[in-house]
């Protein structure tokens, strides 16, 4: 797996490629939908969720053969992957990318599978309205399933929304690519965005904010791990003189507080 994102291909370029994929490979059962960047969607009517699939960012720099689709439904998906390579390699979008020194998106790869989740509506559970801001279609989809609007942050608060979820993917993407300097810049960007959000929140009499990654992605492994993540919660006006002043895994571990991920929202909102 040379590059799972084709040098972070643009949405415009990938959209053109996915449209070609759908024209050539789509049918009444299989429909390809363009997403954002290198992430897209296949809707397989009557398909299976029993296929054994490997996310491509888990096998960067490794031979792909042992990680191709296996088990139920694998023949169909593997056929689509192979057929996509026969025409994507020579597609004008990829030829132009190669000419400018960029890697081509020369085949499709299936990351995982599943059905639409049955999530309780956020408002029904917490009696709060909310919105999601993210460049990742998965996060947008989860927000939509939970009944959250997929829009933009401070404007949404000004409109009366109670809760805003801002998701920034850049540090994770840098980790998957093994780019230390890029990850440092991405974390600095998050810090800058947080500063702007806090400045904007000061107009309100009260607010509460939580800061945390959704999962660890160590550069040493280029993929996700299941270790605990640090989180910080701040309420306007709280006194932090005796609190931990560093945001890191080690500092979080020293606090002695560990909350299961699925309980964090309850802890954040209800205390």
N, C-alpha and C positions, 0 to 999 in steps of 0.2 A: 504494500500500500504506500505509494509514493506521496500522495497528498490527498487526503479525504475531502478537502474543500476546494481543490483546483485553484490554489493561490487566492483563497477568499473571493471566488468569482462574484461578480456583481449581480444584483437582482435582475437588471435589464438583460444581461447576457444569458443567465440561467433560465429566465422566463422564456426566452426565444428557444432555447434548447429543449425545455420541457414541452413546449407547444409542439415541436417537431416529434418528440417522443410520443406524445398522445396521438398525433396524426397517424404515425406509423404502427404503434403498438396498442393503442387504446381500442376498446370495443364496448359492447353493451355491458360486459361484466367488469372491465378494467378501465378506469379513468384516471389520468394523471393530472394533478393540479399544481400549478406553479406557486411556490411560496416565497420565502425571503432568502437571498444569498444562495447557499448551496443546499438548503433544506426544502424539500418538497413533499408531496403526498400522493400516494396511490390509493384510490378507493376501489376495493375488490368486492363486488357484490357476491355474496355467497361464498366468500373466501374463508380461509382457516386462520385461527390464531395459534395453531400448534407448530408453526415453523420455527426452527432453531436458527436465529439470525444473530450476527455479530456487528455491533456498531463499528464503523471503519476507523474512528479515532482510537479504538482500542488496539489496533494492529498496525499503527504507523511504522513503516520501515520493515515490515514483516511480509513473508510470502502469503498470498491471500488464499491459496488452495484449501488449506485446512479450515478456513473460516467462511467458505461459501455456504449458501443456504442448505440446510439439511432437514430431514423429516417431512412432515405433512406439508404439502404445498410447495416444496422446494423445487420440483421440476419446472413448474410454471415460472417462479421467480428467477431461477437461474437462466431459463430460456430468455426472459426479458432482458436480463443483464447482458447476456452474450449478444443478443440481437441489437441492443442499443449501441454497443461498441462498433458494429459494422457501419453505422452511418454517422454517429457522433464524432468519431475521430476526424472525418473529413469535412465536418460542418463548417461553414464560413466563419461562425463565431470562434470556433477553436483554431481555425487556420490563422485568423487575425491575432488571437492570443499568442500563439506560437511565434508568429512573426515579431511580436513586441516583447518576447522573452518571458511570457507568462505560461504557466502550465495549462494544458487543455482539460476540460471536463469530458473525458473520452468514454465514459460509461456511467450507467446508473448503478446505485448500490442500495440495497434495502437494509435499513438500520434496525428496525424492530416492527412489531405488529401489535394490534389491539383493537378493541371496540370503543365506541364513545363511552366514557365513564359516567356512572350515575352519581353526581355530586349534589349534596344539599346546596340550595341557593345561599349565598353569603348573607343576604338580607334576612332570610328566614331563620338563620342560625344566630346572627348577632344583632339583628335589627339596625344594621348600618348599611348605607349605600356605598358603592366603591367603584374604582376604575383600575385598569391595568395599563402600564406603559412598558413595552418590551419590543425588541427587534427579533424575538424568537417566536416562531409560530406556535410551538408547543405551549409556551407560557400564555400566549394570547388565547389559545384554545381552551386551556384550563380555566382561564378567567371567564371566557364566554360561557363555559359549562356551569360555572358557579354564579352566573348572572351578573358579572361585573362588566362594565363598559370598557372597551379597549381604546383609550384615548390618551390625553397628555396632562401632566401632573398639577402644577399650580393653578392652571385654568380650571381644572376639575374641582379643586377645593373652593375656588371662588364661586363656582356654580352651586356649591352646597353639598358636595360629596363628603362623606364622613371618613373614608378610608381610601388611600391610594397606594398601589403596589408598583414600585419602580424596579425593573429588572435590567441589569447591565451585564451583557455577555462577554465583554472584551477580555477580562482577566482569564476566564475559562478558555476562550479561544486561543489566547497566547500560550497557555499551559499545554494545550493539545498540540501546539506546533513547536513546543520546546524553546520558545523565544523569551529568554530571561529579561532582556531590556524592554521588550514590548510589554511584558507583564508588569514590570515596574511602572511604565508609563500609563498602563491601563488602570492600575491601582491609584496612581496619582490623579487620573481623570475621575475616578469614582469619588475620591476625596474632594475634588473640585465641585463635582455635581452635588455632593452632600452639603458642602458649604453654601451653595446657591439655594438649595432647598431649605436649609435652616434659616437663612436670611429671609426667604420668602415667608416662612412660617411665623416669624416674629410678629407679624401683624395680627396674629390670633391670640386671644386671651390665654388659651391653653392648647397644647398639642402633645402627642407622644410619638416617638419615632423609634423604629427598630432597624438595626443594621446587621446584616449577616450574609454570607455566601450560601447558596442553596446546596452545595456539596463541595468537598475538596477535590482539586485537580492538581496533584503534584507534578511539577515539571520533570521530576526524576522518572516518572512512569508514563507521562504523556496522556494519562487517562484518569477517570474518576476513582476515588476510594470511598470506603464506607466509614471513615473516621468521623468523630464528632466535629462540628464546625463552631467557631466562636460566634457569639452574638452579643450585641450591646443594645440596651433599651434606655432611652432618655425621655423624661417628662419635663416640659418647660418649667424652669424655676427650681429644679431639684438641686440639692447641695451635693457636689461630687468630691468634697475635700478628702473623704476617707474611702473613696472608691478606687478600684483598679484604674490606672490611667493609660494603660497600653492595650491596644486591640490586637490580640494574637492568640494562636492556639495555646501557647504556654500560659499566658495570662488568664485565659478563660478556664483552663484546667485548674489553676490555682484557686479559683473562686469556689470550687466544690459544687457548683450548681450545674446539673445536667438535666435537660428537659427533652423528652422524646419529640422528634420533629412534628408528629401529627398533633401534639398537644401545645405547640408553641403559640399558635394563634389565640387559643383560649387564655394562655398565660399573659400574652401581650395585651389583649383587649379586656379581659376580666380580672387579671391579677391573680 
